[in-house]
């Protein structure tokens, strides 16, 4: 899988997606992609993080999802020990522009948080589809290695409530957010859409995504 972090090392290029057989890629200008997002009120009724089984061995290669992302996004050859445990490498946390060499300092962020996905439509999914969402290795933007500090600051907030502290990352983050929601057919509420429209107005970008199987 191509490293999405290498593509945003200068916070100028959009991340690439991996080829998928399920459906052809869709490409839209960012403003049009925002307009294409389905609208719905959000509800967190019944949410539990345990509804999304994550960090599984999705590829059945003895590496769990967290380790797969760390390996894919390391800017150097990572050190991988027994049980596919990543012990060293070099990662760019694009949210804040910080370089990290110890994997313990990184969280693997669900670009659209699990709680936000639940609010936006995943509450109606099967357990199997929620697991697929939580371990989505087929789109580089779905999961991203970032500093624990920024991930915990973000928590389950949407772009109306939180943006990366690195101002130069805002357009990339907006593209990633919109692409992930379109990929999984997740909705936005009025406040979120207004924030995305404002962000899109300041970005010369396109959104490329492949609908999830």
MDTraj code that builds the backbone (N, CA, C; nanometers):
import mdtraj as md
import numpy as np

residues = "UNK UNK UNK UNK UNK UNK UNK UNK UNK UNK UNK UNK UNK UNK UNK UNK UNK UNK UNK UNK UNK UNK UNK UNK UNK UNK UNK UNK UNK UNK UNK UNK UNK UNK UNK UNK UNK UNK UNK UNK UNK UNK UNK UNK UNK UNK UNK UNK UNK UNK UNK UNK UNK UNK UNK UNK UNK UNK UNK UNK UNK UNK UNK UNK UNK UNK UNK UNK UNK UNK UNK UNK UNK UNK UNK UNK UNK UNK UNK UNK UNK UNK UNK UNK UNK UNK UNK UNK UNK UNK UNK UNK UNK UNK UNK UNK UNK UNK UNK UNK UNK UNK UNK UNK UNK UNK UNK UNK UNK UNK UNK UNK UNK UNK UNK UNK UNK UNK UNK UNK UNK UNK UNK UNK UNK UNK UNK UNK UNK UNK UNK UNK UNK UNK UNK UNK UNK UNK UNK UNK UNK UNK UNK UNK UNK UNK UNK UNK UNK UNK UNK UNK UNK UNK UNK UNK UNK UNK UNK UNK UNK UNK UNK UNK UNK UNK UNK UNK UNK UNK UNK UNK UNK UNK UNK UNK UNK UNK UNK UNK UNK UNK UNK UNK UNK UNK UNK UNK UNK UNK UNK UNK UNK UNK UNK UNK UNK UNK UNK UNK UNK UNK UNK UNK UNK UNK UNK UNK UNK UNK UNK UNK UNK".split()
xyz = np.array([
    [0.0849, -0.1197, 0.0000],
    [0.0000, 0.0000, 0.0000],
    [0.0877, 0.1236, 0.0000],
    [0.0532, 0.2181, -0.0834],
    [0.1297, 0.3417, -0.0904],
    [0.1190, 0.4184, 0.0389],
    [0.2264, 0.4840, 0.0776],
    [0.2247, 0.5602, 0.2016],
    [0.1580, 0.6944, 0.1814],
    [0.0477, 0.7170, 0.2563],
    [-0.0211, 0.8447, 0.2445],
    [0.0582, 0.9552, 0.3109],
    [0.1391, 0.9195, 0.4131],
    [0.2155, 1.0227, 0.4809],
    [0.3230, 1.0799, 0.3902],
    [0.3864, 0.9945, 0.3087],
    [0.4864, 1.0457, 0.2154],
    [0.4239, 1.1478, 0.1214],
    [0.2981, 1.1251, 0.0867],
    [0.2318, 1.2157, -0.0064],
    [0.2003, 1.3512, 0.0544],
    [0.1901, 1.3549, 0.1871],
    [0.1587, 1.4831, 0.2508],
    [0.2754, 1.5348, 0.3319],
    [0.3943, 1.4832, 0.3060],
    [0.5105, 1.5231, 0.3850],
    [0.5307, 1.6730, 0.3809],
    [0.4999, 1.7332, 0.2698],
    [0.5093, 1.8792, 0.2590],
    [0.3734, 1.9457, 0.2757],
    [0.2707, 1.8634, 0.3058],
    [0.1329, 1.9125, 0.3221],
    [0.0829, 1.9855, 0.1979],
    [0.1276, 1.9328, 0.0825],
    [0.0875, 1.9946, -0.0431],
    [0.0108, 1.8984, -0.1326],
    [0.0424, 1.7682, -0.1241],
    [-0.0167, 1.6720, -0.2172],
    [-0.1275, 1.5948, -0.1483],
    [-0.2237, 1.5509, -0.2248],
    [-0.3333, 1.4726, -0.1693],
    [-0.2877, 1.3286, -0.1551],
    [-0.3384, 1.2570, -0.0517],
    [-0.3027, 1.1172, -0.0353],
    [-0.3652, 1.0324, -0.1448],
    [-0.2955, 0.9229, -0.1770],
    [-0.3422, 0.8324, -0.2809],
    [-0.4227, 0.7209, -0.2172],
    [-0.5122, 0.6618, -0.2937],
    [-0.5853, 0.5466, -0.2463],
    [-0.5326, 0.4218, -0.3146],
    [-0.5516, 0.3084, -0.2486],
    [-0.5082, 0.1814, -0.3050],
    [-0.6101, 0.1328, -0.4064],
    [-0.5651, 0.0588, -0.5100],
    [-0.6600, 0.0062, -0.6065],
    [-0.7596, -0.0863, -0.5379],
    [-0.8846, -0.0820, -0.5800],
    [-0.9869, -0.1699, -0.5247],
    [-1.0706, -0.2240, -0.6385],
    [-1.1150, -0.3469, -0.6229],
    [-1.1896, -0.4104, -0.7295],
    [-1.3393, -0.3853, -0.7183],
    [-1.3841, -0.3359, -0.6028],
    [-1.5278, -0.3292, -0.5757],
    [-1.5996, -0.2302, -0.6658],
    [-1.5419, -0.1151, -0.6905],
    [-1.6109, -0.0119, -0.7679],
    [-1.5073, 0.0854, -0.8218],
    [-1.5353, 0.1490, -0.9355],
    [-1.4407, 0.2471, -0.9884],
    [-1.4334, 0.3697, -0.8991],
    [-1.3193, 0.4365, -0.9051],
    [-1.3010, 0.5564, -0.8244],
    [-1.3887, 0.6696, -0.8760],
    [-1.4377, 0.7503, -0.7837],
    [-1.5109, 0.8713, -0.8153],
    [-1.4185, 0.9898, -0.7888],
    [-1.4224, 1.0887, -0.8785],
    [-1.3396, 1.2082, -0.8620],
    [-1.4299, 1.3295, -0.8752],
    [-1.4274, 1.4166, -0.7733],
    [-1.5113, 1.5357, -0.7723],
    [-1.4321, 1.6543, -0.7195],
    [-1.4582, 1.7754, -0.7702],
    [-1.4047, 1.8926, -0.7017],
    [-1.4539, 1.8927, -0.5576],
    [-1.3726, 1.9451, -0.4661],
    [-1.4059, 1.9378, -0.3247],
    [-1.5442, 1.9959, -0.2945],
    [-1.5758, 2.1131, -0.3504],
    [-1.7063, 2.1739, -0.3228],
    [-1.8204, 2.0834, -0.3694],
    [-1.8040, 2.0183, -0.4850],
    [-1.9073, 1.9274, -0.5352],
    [-1.9169, 1.8033, -0.4466],
    [-1.8034, 1.7573, -0.3968],
    [-1.8031, 1.6405, -0.3089],
    [-1.8777, 1.6705, -0.1796],
    [-1.8566, 1.7900, -0.1253],
    [-1.9311, 1.8291, -0.0052],
    [-2.0807, 1.8305, -0.0345],
    [-2.1185, 1.8850, -0.1490],
    [-2.2604, 1.8917, -0.1861],
    [-2.3205, 1.7522, -0.2038],
    [-2.2369, 1.6549, -0.2391],
    [-2.2859, 1.5190, -0.2633],
    [-2.3082, 1.4399, -0.1349],
    [-2.2620, 1.4904, -0.0222],
    [-2.2800, 1.4179, 0.1037],
    [-2.4280, 1.4129, 0.1407],
    [-2.4792, 1.2971, 0.1785],
    [-2.6195, 1.2889, 0.2193],
    [-2.6430, 1.3665, 0.3484],
    [-2.7621, 1.4175, 0.3649],
    [-2.7973, 1.4973, 0.4827],
    [-2.8839, 1.4154, 0.5772],
    [-2.8553, 1.4283, 0.7065],
    [-2.9375, 1.3629, 0.8086],
    [-2.9013, 1.4208, 0.9441],
    [-2.9983, 1.4224, 1.0333],
    [-2.9707, 1.4602, 1.1721],
    [-2.8870, 1.3502, 1.2369],
    [-2.8023, 1.3885, 1.3310],
    [-2.7169, 1.2911, 1.3984],
    [-2.7812, 1.2427, 1.5273],
    [-2.7552, 1.1173, 1.5595],
    [-2.8031, 1.0616, 1.6858],
    [-2.6997, 0.9637, 1.7396],
    [-2.6645, 0.9793, 1.8667],
    [-2.5684, 0.8889, 1.9297],
    [-2.6383, 0.7845, 2.0161],
    [-2.7673, 0.7737, 2.0047],
    [-2.8418, 0.6760, 2.0843],
    [-2.7863, 0.5357, 2.0627],
    [-2.7547, 0.4678, 2.1722],
    [-2.7100, 0.3296, 2.1655],
    [-2.5643, 0.3099, 2.1319],
    [-2.4871, 0.4193, 2.1172],
    [-2.3474, 0.4045, 2.0749],
    [-2.2615, 0.3383, 2.1819],
    [-2.1766, 0.2493, 2.1382],
    [-2.0686, 0.1925, 2.2190],
    [-1.9502, 0.1699, 2.1279],
    [-1.8323, 0.2080, 2.1740],
    [-1.7122, 0.1845, 2.0934],
    [-1.6945, 0.0361, 2.0622],
    [-1.7451, -0.0486, 2.1508],
    [-1.7340, -0.1924, 2.1292],
    [-1.8181, -0.2410, 2.0117],
    [-1.9057, -0.1544, 1.9598],
    [-1.9832, -0.1918, 1.8416],
    [-1.8967, -0.1996, 1.7168],
    [-1.7761, -0.1418, 1.7243],
    [-1.6814, -0.1435, 1.6124],
    [-1.5597, -0.2268, 1.6536],
    [-1.5571, -0.3524, 1.6167],
    [-1.4415, -0.4364, 1.6506],
    [-1.3223, -0.3885, 1.5682],
    [-1.2165, -0.3470, 1.6345],
    [-1.1052, -0.2896, 1.5596],
    [-0.9711, -0.3458, 1.6053],
    [-0.8720, -0.3146, 1.5219],
    [-0.7357, -0.3654, 1.5328],
    [-0.7340, -0.5179, 1.5222],
    [-0.8094, -0.5669, 1.4273],
    [-0.8104, -0.7094, 1.3959],
    [-0.7039, -0.7371, 1.2896],
    [-0.6816, -0.8635, 1.2606],
    [-0.5912, -0.9020, 1.1522],
    [-0.6724, -0.9075, 1.0232],
    [-0.7034, -0.7897, 0.9697],
    [-0.7949, -0.7812, 0.8563],
    [-0.7410, -0.8495, 0.7316],
    [-0.6079, -0.8444, 0.7130],
    [-0.5470, -0.9057, 0.5943],
    [-0.5061, -1.0503, 0.6160],
    [-0.5289, -1.1007, 0.7379],
    [-0.4933, -1.2375, 0.7722],
    [-0.3461, -1.2684, 0.7418],
    [-0.2592, -1.1750, 0.7830],
    [-0.1160, -1.1944, 0.7604],
    [-0.0371, -1.1823, 0.8908],
    [-0.1061, -1.2016, 1.0035],
    [-0.0472, -1.1969, 1.1381],
    [-0.0184, -1.0554, 1.1864],
    [-0.0535, -0.9533, 1.1092],
    [-0.0362, -0.8139, 1.1516],
    [-0.1739, -0.7530, 1.1764],
    [-0.1959, -0.6981, 1.2959],
    [-0.3244, -0.6332, 1.3177],
    [-0.3281, -0.4978, 1.2481],
    [-0.4435, -0.4361, 1.2472],
    [-0.4623, -0.3143, 1.1688],
    [-0.3692, -0.2028, 1.2139],
    [-0.3508, -0.1863, 1.3443],
    [-0.2598, -0.0825, 1.3928],
    [-0.1203, -0.1022, 1.3357],
    [-0.0691, -0.2242, 1.3405],
    [0.0655, -0.2500, 1.2900],
    [0.0729, -0.2302, 1.1388],
    [-0.0324, -0.2683, 1.0673],
    [-0.0344, -0.2480, 0.9221],
    [-0.0199, -0.0998, 0.8881],
    [-0.0910, -0.0134, 0.9620],
    [-0.0828, 0.1302, 0.9340],
    [0.0558, 0.1831, 0.9685],
    [0.1105, 0.1411, 1.0805],
    [0.2451, 0.1860, 1.1179],
    [0.3480, 0.1445, 1.0118],
    [0.3378, 0.0234, 0.9628],
    [0.4313, -0.0236, 0.8595],
    [0.4131, 0.0564, 0.7309],
    [0.2889, 0.0760, 0.6890],
    [0.2617, 0.1441, 0.5621],
    [0.3030, 0.2903, 0.5651],
    [0.2908, 0.3557, 0.6809],
    [0.3105, 0.4999, 0.6862],
    [0.4498, 0.5411, 0.7336],
    [0.5327, 0.4450, 0.7721],
    [0.6681, 0.4817, 0.8129],
    [0.7460, 0.5366, 0.6937],
    [0.8146, 0.6475, 0.7151],
    [0.8925, 0.7109, 0.6087],
    [1.0259, 0.6410, 0.5852],
    [1.0640, 0.5516, 0.6760],
    [1.1829, 0.4686, 0.6611],
    [1.1408, 0.3236, 0.6825],
    [1.2311, 0.2312, 0.6506],
    [1.2012, 0.0901, 0.6748],
    [1.1788, 0.0697, 0.8246],
    [1.0598, 0.0277, 0.8658],
    [1.0349, 0.0124, 1.0090],
    [1.0995, -0.1141, 1.0640],
    [1.1242, -0.1129, 1.1925],
    [1.1727, -0.2318, 1.2611],
    [1.0518, -0.3098, 1.3113],
    [1.0393, -0.4342, 1.2662],
    [0.9230, -0.5161, 1.2994],
    [0.9726, -0.6439, 1.3655],
    [0.9269, -0.6675, 1.4878],
    [0.9713, -0.7838, 1.5630],
    [0.8715, -0.8978, 1.5585],
    [0.8865, -0.9884, 1.6517],
    [0.7992, -1.1055, 1.6596],
    [0.6549, -1.0623, 1.6764],
    [0.5668, -1.1399, 1.6154],
    [0.4247, -1.1093, 1.6248],
    [0.3851, -0.9834, 1.5514],
    [0.4676, -0.9406, 1.4560],
    [0.4438, -0.8207, 1.3752],
    [0.4356, -0.6962, 1.4637],
    [0.5174, -0.6905, 1.5671],
    [0.5205, -0.5733, 1.6550],
    [0.6198, -0.4715, 1.6007],
    [0.5698, -0.3529, 1.5665],
    [0.6550, -0.2453, 1.5155],
    [0.7199, -0.1753, 1.6354],
    [0.8526, -0.1710, 1.6349],
    [0.9244, -0.1125, 1.7477],
    [0.9975, 0.0159, 1.7134],
    [1.0170, 0.0455, 1.5866],
    [1.0857, 0.1690, 1.5474],
    [1.0509, 0.2016, 1.4035],
    [1.0689, 0.3279, 1.3686],
    [1.0419, 0.3774, 1.2343],
    [1.0471, 0.5292, 1.2386],
    [0.9869, 0.5914, 1.1398],
    [0.9779, 0.7375, 1.1379],
    [0.8465, 0.7764, 1.0722],
    [0.7671, 0.8549, 1.1449],
    [0.6341, 0.8901, 1.0977],
    [0.6140, 1.0403, 1.1046],
    [0.5438, 1.0939, 1.0058],
    [0.5018, 1.2330, 1.0089],
    [0.3560, 1.2387, 1.0490],
    [0.3288, 1.3005, 1.1623],
    [0.1915, 1.3249, 1.2058],
    [0.1427, 1.4494, 1.1334],
    [0.0656, 1.4317, 1.0277],
    [0.0350, 1.5472, 0.9439],
    [-0.0598, 1.6456, 1.0112],
    [-0.1307, 1.6036, 1.1141],
    [-0.2189, 1.6958, 1.1844],
    [-0.1416, 1.8125, 1.2456],
    [-0.0214, 1.7838, 1.2971],
    [0.0561, 1.8874, 1.3656],
    [0.1973, 1.9038, 1.3117],
    [0.2325, 1.8272, 1.2061],
    [0.3644, 1.8394, 1.1449],
    [0.4777, 1.7863, 1.2294],
    [0.4482, 1.7010, 1.3269],
    [0.5498, 1.6476, 1.4179],
    [0.6013, 1.5138, 1.3652],
    [0.7337, 1.4968, 1.3670],
    [0.7957, 1.3697, 1.3300],
    [0.8147, 1.2856, 1.4553],
    [0.7765, 1.1592, 1.4461],
    [0.7803, 1.0670, 1.5599],
    [0.8623, 0.9445, 1.5207],
    [0.9485, 0.8991, 1.6102],
    [1.0298, 0.7798, 1.5814],
    [0.9959, 0.6618, 1.6717],
    [0.9203, 0.6853, 1.7776],
    [0.8792, 0.5777, 1.8681],
    [0.7307, 0.5516, 1.8484],
    [0.6906, 0.4335, 1.8046],
    [0.5495, 0.4091, 1.7749],
    [0.4576, 0.4273, 1.8947],
    [0.5109, 0.4170, 2.0151],
    [0.4288, 0.4377, 2.1325],
    [0.3738, 0.5792, 2.1436],
    [0.4347, 0.6727, 2.0723],
    [0.3868, 0.8104, 2.0737],
    [0.2775, 0.8383, 1.9722],
    [0.2352, 0.7351, 1.9011],
    [0.1361, 0.7516, 1.7945],
    [0.0053, 0.6827, 1.8291],
    [-0.1035, 0.7447, 1.7912],
    [-0.2339, 0.6790, 1.7855],
    [-0.2677, 0.6558, 1.6391],
    [-0.3451, 0.5527, 1.6127],
    [-0.4013, 0.5340, 1.4789],
    [-0.5421, 0.5928, 1.4834],
    [-0.5587, 0.7038, 1.4137],
    [-0.6848, 0.7770, 1.4165],
    [-0.7786, 0.7261, 1.3089],
    [-0.9034, 0.6999, 1.3474],
    [-1.0091, 0.6835, 1.2471],
    [-1.0424, 0.8235, 1.1990],
    [-1.0111, 0.8521, 1.0718],
    [-1.0258, 0.9890, 1.0209],
    [-1.1647, 1.0438, 1.0538],
    [-1.2676, 0.9686, 1.0243],
    [-1.4020, 0.9978, 1.0757],
    [-1.4198, 0.9083, 1.1977],
    [-1.4227, 0.9667, 1.3179],
    [-1.4228, 0.8866, 1.4400],
    [-1.5380, 0.7865, 1.4457],
    [-1.5187, 0.6811, 1.5221],
    [-1.6206, 0.5770, 1.5308],
    [-1.7535, 0.6329, 1.5800],
    [-1.7492, 0.7188, 1.6809],
    [-1.8741, 0.7767, 1.7318],
    [-1.9430, 0.8618, 1.6259],
    [-1.8643, 0.9384, 1.5497],
    [-1.9202, 1.0207, 1.4423],
    [-1.9793, 0.9323, 1.3332],
    [-1.9131, 0.8213, 1.3017],
    [-1.9678, 0.7282, 1.2029],
    [-2.1010, 0.6709, 1.2505],
    [-2.1078, 0.6369, 1.3782],
    [-2.2328, 0.5861, 1.4352],
    [-2.3443, 0.6890, 1.4191],
    [-2.3127, 0.8133, 1.4574],
    [-2.4110, 0.9218, 1.4470],
    [-2.4613, 0.9405, 1.3046],
    [-2.3743, 0.9109, 1.2079],
    [-2.3972, 0.9487, 1.0687],
    [-2.4498, 0.8354, 0.9818],
    [-2.4821, 0.7224, 1.0439],
    [-2.5397, 0.6134, 0.9657],
    [-2.4948, 0.4745, 1.0039],
    [-2.3788, 0.4624, 1.0691],
    [-2.3265, 0.3290, 1.0994],
    [-2.4076, 0.2554, 1.2045],
    [-2.4946, 0.3279, 1.2774],
    [-2.5803, 0.2601, 1.3757],
    [-2.6723, 0.1588, 1.3096],
    [-2.6990, 0.1778, 1.1808],
    [-2.7884, 0.0870, 1.1082],
    [-2.7135, -0.0266, 1.0386],
    [-2.5815, -0.0271, 1.0470],
    [-2.5015, -0.1295, 0.9797],
    [-2.5000, -0.2596, 1.0585],
    [-2.4590, -0.3652, 0.9884],
    [-2.4312, -0.4915, 1.0558],
    [-2.2992, -0.4806, 1.1324],
    [-2.2796, -0.5716, 1.2266],
    [-2.1533, -0.5753, 1.3008],
    [-2.0359, -0.5975, 1.2071],
    [-2.0570, -0.6765, 1.1030],
    [-1.9485, -0.7049, 1.0089],
    [-1.9078, -0.5795, 0.9314],
    [-2.0058, -0.4973, 0.8945],
    [-1.9720, -0.3752, 0.8207],
    [-1.9038, -0.2748, 0.9132],
    [-1.9455, -0.2663, 1.0365],
    [-1.8775, -0.1774, 1.1298],
    [-1.7333, -0.2227, 1.1524],
    [-1.7107, -0.3527, 1.1574],
    [-1.5734, -0.4027, 1.1703],
    [-1.4922, -0.3663, 1.0466],
    [-1.5506, -0.3795, 0.9288],
    [-1.4801, -0.3429, 0.8054],
    [-1.4437, -0.1947, 0.8062],
    [-1.5351, -0.1112, 0.8540],
    [-1.5081, 0.0324, 0.8625],
    [-1.3929, 0.0603, 0.9583],
    [-1.3944, -0.0020, 1.0722],
    [-1.2946, 0.0252, 1.1761],
    [-1.1560, -0.0254, 1.1393],
    [-1.1461, -0.1101, 1.0382],
    [-1.0181, -0.1683, 0.9967],
    [-0.9943, -0.1488, 0.8473],
    [-1.0370, -0.0360, 0.7950],
    [-1.0346, -0.0113, 0.6499],
    [-0.8920, 0.0174, 0.6020],
    [-0.8280, -0.0847, 0.5479],
    [-0.6929, -0.0703, 0.4941],
    [-0.6928, -0.0471, 0.3433],
    [-0.8097, -0.0426, 0.2820],
    [-0.8173, -0.0295, 0.1372],
    [-0.8236, 0.1144, 0.0891],
    [-0.8299, 0.2096, 0.1817],
    [-0.8222, 0.3516, 0.1475],
    [-0.7250, 0.4149, 0.2460],
    [-0.6160, 0.4689, 0.1963],
    [-0.5102, 0.5191, 0.2834],
    [-0.5579, 0.6289, 0.3777],
    [-0.6612, 0.7027, 0.3389],
    [-0.7057, 0.8153, 0.4205],
    [-0.7960, 0.7726, 0.5357],
    [-0.8449, 0.6497, 0.5380],
    [-0.9397, 0.6084, 0.6415],
    [-0.8768, 0.6032, 0.7802],
    [-0.7511, 0.5603, 0.7857],
    [-0.6772, 0.5462, 0.9108],
    [-0.5446, 0.6177, 0.8959],
    [-0.5016, 0.6898, 0.9987],
    [-0.3786, 0.7672, 0.9871],
    [-0.3065, 0.7698, 1.1204],
    [-0.1740, 0.7529, 1.1147],
    [-0.0909, 0.7584, 1.2347],
    [-0.0612, 0.9046, 1.2676],
    [-0.1012, 0.9460, 1.3877],
    [-0.0819, 1.0846, 1.4313],
    [-0.0387, 1.0842, 1.5773],
    [0.0139, 1.1971, 1.6225],
    [0.0539, 1.2043, 1.7624],
    [-0.0673, 1.1798, 1.8525],
    [-0.0395, 1.1101, 1.9619],
    [-0.1467, 1.0809, 2.0571],
    [-0.2114, 1.2097, 2.1066],
    [-0.1306, 1.3120, 2.1229],
    [-0.1826, 1.4403, 2.1725],
    [-0.2899, 1.4971, 2.0804],
    [-0.2635, 1.4987, 1.9502],
    [-0.3625, 1.5562, 1.8588],
    [-0.4849, 1.4659, 1.8451],
    [-0.4627, 1.3357, 1.8450],
    [-0.5772, 1.2458, 1.8334],
    [-0.6707, 1.2608, 1.9524],
    [-0.6146, 1.2760, 2.0691],
    [-0.6989, 1.2871, 2.1885],
    [-0.7634, 1.4252, 2.1985],
    [-0.6981, 1.5250, 2.1426],
    [-0.7601, 1.6570, 2.1338],
    [-0.8806, 1.6533, 2.0394],
    [-0.8659, 1.5809, 1.9306],
    [-0.9751, 1.5675, 1.8337],
    [-1.0912, 1.4878, 1.8918],
    [-1.0605, 1.3751, 1.9594],
    [-1.1625, 1.2863, 2.0160],
    [-1.2640, 1.2475, 1.9085],
    [-1.3932, 1.2750, 1.9330],
    [-1.4965, 1.2362, 1.8354],
    [-1.5567, 1.3569, 1.7655],
    [-1.4808, 1.4666, 1.7600],
    [-1.5325, 1.5913, 1.7030],
    [-1.5310, 1.5878, 1.5496],
    [-1.6264, 1.6605, 1.4892],
    [-1.6268, 1.6762, 1.3436],
    [-1.5591, 1.8086, 1.3077],
    [-1.5433, 1.8396, 1.1782],
    [-1.4690, 1.9614, 1.1409],
    [-1.5330, 2.0924, 1.1834],
    [-1.6587, 2.0912, 1.2259],
    [-1.7187, 2.2128, 1.2816],
    [-1.6659, 2.2400, 1.4221],
    [-1.6091, 2.1371, 1.4846],
    [-1.5648, 2.1475, 1.6238],
    [-1.4137, 2.1388, 1.6407],
    [-1.3443, 2.0787, 1.5417],
    [-1.2002, 2.0571, 1.5550],
    [-1.1363, 2.0502, 1.4176],
    [-1.0180, 2.1108, 1.4053],
    [-0.9338, 2.0981, 1.2867],
    [-0.7901, 2.0750, 1.3318],
    [-0.7074, 2.0161, 1.2485],
    [-0.5683, 1.9946, 1.2870],
    [-0.5012, 2.1259, 1.3273],
    [-0.4128, 2.1216, 1.4270],
    [-0.3440, 2.2445, 1.4688],
    [-0.2531, 2.3025, 1.3615],
    [-0.2049, 2.2211, 1.2684],
    [-0.1246, 2.2724, 1.1574],
    [-0.2190, 2.3296, 1.0516],
    [-0.2204, 2.4612, 1.0369],
    [-0.3142, 2.5251, 0.9443],
    [-0.2963, 2.4731, 0.8017],
    [-0.1719, 2.4399, 0.7653],
    [-0.1467, 2.3894, 0.6311],
    [-0.2049, 2.2523, 0.6044],
    [-0.2551, 2.1876, 0.7081],
    [-0.3140, 2.0547, 0.6914],
    [-0.4650, 2.0593, 0.6718],
    [-0.5249, 2.1779, 0.6821],
    [-0.6712, 2.1850, 0.6829],
    [-0.7339, 2.1351, 0.5535],
    [-0.6759, 2.1698, 0.4385],
    [-0.7355, 2.1245, 0.3129],
    [-0.7226, 1.9735, 0.2974],
    [-0.6051, 1.9194, 0.3297],
    [-0.5879, 1.7740, 0.3216],
    [-0.6858, 1.7043, 0.4139],
    [-0.7014, 1.7549, 0.5351],
    [-0.7928, 1.6943, 0.6315],
    [-0.9375, 1.7009, 0.5814],
    [-0.9757, 1.8130, 0.5230],
    [-1.1113, 1.8271, 0.4707],
    [-1.1361, 1.7273, 0.3582],
    [-1.0400, 1.7156, 0.2669],
    [-1.0520, 1.6177, 0.1586],
    [-1.0636, 1.4772, 0.2158],
    [-0.9795, 1.4438, 0.3125],
    [-0.9816, 1.3102, 0.3723],
    [-1.1162, 1.2824, 0.4396],
    [-1.1679, 1.3814, 0.5119],
    [-1.2946, 1.3648, 0.5828],
    [-1.4087, 1.3404, 0.4840],
    [-1.4168, 1.4255, 0.3824],
    [-1.5254, 1.4137, 0.2846],
    [-1.5139, 1.2819, 0.2088],
    [-1.3926, 1.2448, 0.1690],
    [-1.3741, 1.1199, 0.0954],
    [-1.4159, 0.9996, 0.1793],
    [-1.3836, 1.0015, 0.3076],
    [-1.4193, 0.8889, 0.3940],
    [-1.5704, 0.8797, 0.4109],
    [-1.6355, 0.9935, 0.4294],
    [-1.7819, 0.9901, 0.4431],
    [-1.8491, 0.9437, 0.3135],
    [-1.7993, 0.9897, 0.1994],
    [-1.8566, 0.9446, 0.0726],
    [-1.8286, 0.7959, 0.0498],
    [-1.7097, 0.7520, 0.0828],
    [-1.6737, 0.6107, 0.0643],
    [-1.7715, 0.5197, 0.1374],
    [-1.8106, 0.5610, 0.2573],
    [-1.8945, 0.4757, 0.3411],
    [-2.0408, 0.5200, 0.3454],
    [-2.0788, 0.6184, 0.2644],
    [-2.2178, 0.6611, 0.2585],
    [-2.2668, 0.7230, 0.3871],
    [-2.1783, 0.7920, 0.4594],
    [-2.2141, 0.8531, 0.5863],
    [-2.2681, 0.9944, 0.5642],
    [-2.3628, 1.0339, 0.6464],
    [-2.4325, 1.1612, 0.6294],
    [-2.3637, 1.2737, 0.7067],
    [-2.4069, 1.3954, 0.6808],
    [-2.3651, 1.5133, 0.7569],
    [-2.4891, 1.5881, 0.8033],
    [-2.4760, 1.6565, 0.9173],
    [-2.5847, 1.7440, 0.9606],
    [-2.5582, 1.8859, 0.9098],
    [-2.6475, 1.9779, 0.9366],
    [-2.6374, 2.1122, 0.8789],
    [-2.5126, 2.1863, 0.9261],
    [-2.4782, 2.1723, 1.0542],
    [-2.3620, 2.2432, 1.1076],
    [-2.2330, 2.1924, 1.0456],
    [-2.2238, 2.0607, 1.0328],
    [-2.1048, 2.0004, 0.9723],
    [-2.0923, 2.0405, 0.8258],
    [-2.2034, 2.0364, 0.7519],
    [-2.1978, 2.0740, 0.6104],
    [-2.1522, 2.2198, 0.5945],
    [-2.2049, 2.3091, 0.6775],
    [-2.1661, 2.4503, 0.6679],
    [-2.0166, 2.4667, 0.6915],
    [-1.9619, 2.3943, 0.7887],
    [-1.8181, 2.4020, 0.8152],
    [-1.7382, 2.3487, 0.6971],
    [-1.7826, 2.2386, 0.6390],
    [-1.7121, 2.1816, 0.5239],
    [-1.7197, 2.2740, 0.4025],
    [-1.8338, 2.3390, 0.3835],
    [-1.8463, 2.4335, 0.2717],
    [-1.7495, 2.5506, 0.2895],
    [-1.7369, 2.6004, 0.4105],
    [-1.6434, 2.7099, 0.4362],
    [-1.4999, 2.6665, 0.4099],
    [-1.4655, 2.5468, 0.4538],
    [-1.3302, 2.4957, 0.4316],
    [-1.3044, 2.4739, 0.2831],
    [-1.4013, 2.4172, 0.2127],
    [-1.3847, 2.3889, 0.0701],
    [-1.3643, 2.5166, -0.0095],
    [-1.4256, 2.6259, 0.0352],
    [-1.4123, 2.7525, -0.0373],
    [-1.2692, 2.8019, -0.0398],
    [-1.1894, 2.7611, 0.0562],
    [-1.0500, 2.8043, 0.0609],
    [-0.9513, 2.7016, 0.0102],
    [-1.0003, 2.5937, -0.0502],
    [-0.9125, 2.4847, -0.0954],
    [-0.9295, 2.4600, -0.2453],
    [-0.8209, 2.4556, -0.3173],
    [-0.8220, 2.4143, -0.4581],
    [-0.7858, 2.2676, -0.4603],
    [-0.8868, 2.1813, -0.4511],
    [-0.8617, 2.0381, -0.4316],
    [-0.9714, 1.9561, -0.4936],
    [-0.9407, 1.8322, -0.5211],
    [-1.0405, 1.7343, -0.5657],
    [-1.0456, 1.6206, -0.4657],
    [-1.1567, 1.5504, -0.4669],
    [-1.1772, 1.4355, -0.3801],
    [-1.1859, 1.3114, -0.4674],
    [-1.1016, 1.2141, -0.4391],
    [-1.1065, 1.0853, -0.5087],
    [-1.1366, 0.9790, -0.4051],
    [-1.2365, 0.8971, -0.4316],
    [-1.2717, 0.7921, -0.3362],
    [-1.3301, 0.6735, -0.4096],
    [-1.3227, 0.5606, -0.3466],
    [-1.3828, 0.4384, -0.3994],
    [-1.4912, 0.3919, -0.3033],
    [-1.6147, 0.3790, -0.3480],
    [-1.7198, 0.3323, -0.2572],
    [-1.6822, 0.2005, -0.1919],
    [-1.7061, 0.1896, -0.0612],
    [-1.6719, 0.0679, 0.0108],
    [-1.7589, -0.0481, -0.0384],
    [-1.7024, -0.1660, -0.0414],
    [-1.7821, -0.2827, -0.0864],
    [-1.9036, -0.3040, 0.0031],
])
top = md.Topology()
chain = top.add_chain()
for i, resn in enumerate(residues, 1):
    res = top.add_residue(resn, chain, resSeq=i)
    for name in ("N", "CA", "C"):
        top.add_atom(name, md.element.get_by_symbol(name[0]), res)
traj = md.Trajectory(xyz[None], top)
